[in-house]
Amino acid sequence: MDKIRLGFINFLAAVVLFLCCSSFAQGQADRVFISGVGDDASACSRTAPCRTFAGALSKVAARGEIDVLNSGGFGVVTISKSVTIDATGVFAGAHTIIGNVINIVAGASDVVVLRNLSINGLG
């Protein structure tokens, strides 16, 4: 009986460890999506996109990509890591009358690609 109990405890410990580790890995995706009808509380997947650049940036891994699914305005953002924001095929942009629309504070070795965006900022 003790061997069965010990085996079950080991199995349970392995399951808990797996679940804990897998939850950390889910925090950052290589590719995320945004839409004018999205929600930043979502997973930023193709079927459950984010609403803003900032929301998507918080969920994309370094060197990842943010793809814009449809036309719209997606807010101001500060980019602090390597990332590509791609709005090919749609009219996507950001607008502000105060400050900068996109602030890039990434490191010297980071690469930031902004593709097919309409940007309207302070002058």
C-alpha positions in Angstrom: 0.0 0.0 0.0 2.9 2.4 0.8 4.4 1.9 -2.7 1.1 2.8 -4.3 0.8 5.9 -2.2 4.4 6.9 -2.9 3.9 6.4 -6.6 0.8 8.5 -6.6 2.6 11.3 -4.7 5.5 11.2 -7.2 3.0 11.3 -10.0 1.1 14.2 -8.5 4.3 16.1 -7.9 5.3 15.6 -11.5 2.0 16.9 -12.7 2.2 20.0 -10.5 5.7 20.7 -11.7 4.7 20.4 -15.3 1.7 22.7 -14.9 3.8 25.3 -13.1 6.5 25.3 -15.7 4.1 25.3 -18.6 2.3 28.4 -17.3 5.5 30.4 -17.4 6.2 29.4 -21.0 2.7 30.6 -22.0 3.4 34.2 -21.1 5.2 35.1 -24.3 4.2 34.0 -27.8 6.4 34.3 -31.0 3.4 35.8 -32.9 0.4 37.7 -31.6 -2.4 39.5 -33.3 -4.4 42.8 -32.8 -7.8 43.8 -34.1 -10.0 46.9 -33.8 -12.5 44.7 -32.0 -10.0 42.8 -29.9 -9.4 42.8 -26.1 -6.1 43.3 -24.4 -7.2 40.9 -21.7 -7.3 38.1 -24.3 -4.4 35.8 -25.3 -3.7 37.9 -28.5 -4.2 34.8 -30.6 -5.6 34.9 -34.2 -9.1 34.0 -32.8 -8.8 36.2 -29.7 -6.7 39.2 -30.7 -5.6 42.1 -28.5 -6.9 45.6 -29.0 -3.8 47.8 -28.8 -0.1 47.7 -29.7 0.8 48.0 -26.0 -1.4 45.1 -25.0 0.1 42.9 -27.8 3.7 44.0 -27.0 3.2 42.8 -23.4 2.4 39.3 -24.7 4.9 38.9 -27.5 8.4 37.4 -27.0 11.5 39.3 -27.9 12.2 39.0 -31.6 8.5 38.1 -32.0 5.9 39.6 -34.4 2.7 41.6 -33.9 0.3 41.2 -36.9 -2.6 43.6 -37.5 -5.7 41.8 -38.6 -7.9 44.7 -39.7 -7.8 48.5 -40.1 -8.0 50.7 -37.0 -6.1 52.8 -34.6 -4.2 50.9 -32.0 -2.9 53.5 -29.6 0.5 54.7 -28.5 3.2 52.3 -27.5 6.7 52.2 -26.0 8.9 49.4 -27.6 11.6 48.1 -25.3 12.7 44.9 -27.1 13.2 43.4 -30.6 9.9 43.1 -32.3 8.2 43.4 -35.7 4.8 45.2 -36.1 3.3 44.3 -39.4 0.2 45.9 -40.9 0.5 44.6 -44.4 -2.8 44.7 -46.3 -4.7 46.9 -43.8 -4.8 50.5 -42.8 -3.4 50.5 -39.2 -2.1 53.3 -37.3 -1.8 55.3 -34.1 -2.5 58.9 -33.4 -1.8 61.3 -30.5 -1.8 65.1 -30.0 0.4 64.9 -26.9 3.9 63.4 -27.2 5.1 60.6 -29.4 3.0 57.8 -30.9 5.7 55.2 -30.8 8.7 55.4 -28.4 11.5 53.0 -29.1 13.8 52.5 -26.0 15.1 49.1 -27.1 18.7 48.1 -26.6 21.5 48.8 -29.1 21.5 45.2 -30.3 17.7 45.0 -30.6 15.9 45.2 -34.0 12.6 47.0 -34.3 10.7 46.7 -37.6 7.5 48.8 -38.2 5.9 47.7 -41.5 3.0 49.6 -43.2 1.9 51.7 -40.3 0.3 55.1 -40.5 1.8 57.3 -37.7 0.5 60.7 -36.7 2.2 62.2 -33.7 3.2 65.6 -32.3 4.5 67.2 -35.5 
